[in-house]
Amino acid sequence: MEGKFERYQRVPRVKNDVLSKMVVLTRAAGFCRELDRRHVTYELRIVRDEALMMSVAVPGERWEIEFFEDGHTELERFVSQGVAEAPGALAELLARFDE
């Protein structure tokens, strides 16, 4: 009898995990619809096992929005500091990642 009870206990937890992931996807999809309505371009990626990341590029800004399985959302907003016209600007960016 104890074995059946343990098996029964696992089913609701799995069901709740699926439901929580569906809630996150529903929230993310709703945000996608709002961006589509405003003609804002975005990309969806998975960079962490527990989150769906949305990258949004708008003039002068870039947003990284992560929708997590546990229901919380994180937003990082990067704002442009203007245009760099220095001839060596591209080389400087690449040099930061030289070994």
Secondary structure by P-SEA (a helix, b strand, c coil): caaaaaaaaaaaaaaaaaaaaaaaaaaaaaaaaaaaaacccbbbbbccccbbbbbbbcccbbbbbbbccccbbbbbbbbbcccccccaaaaaaaaaacc
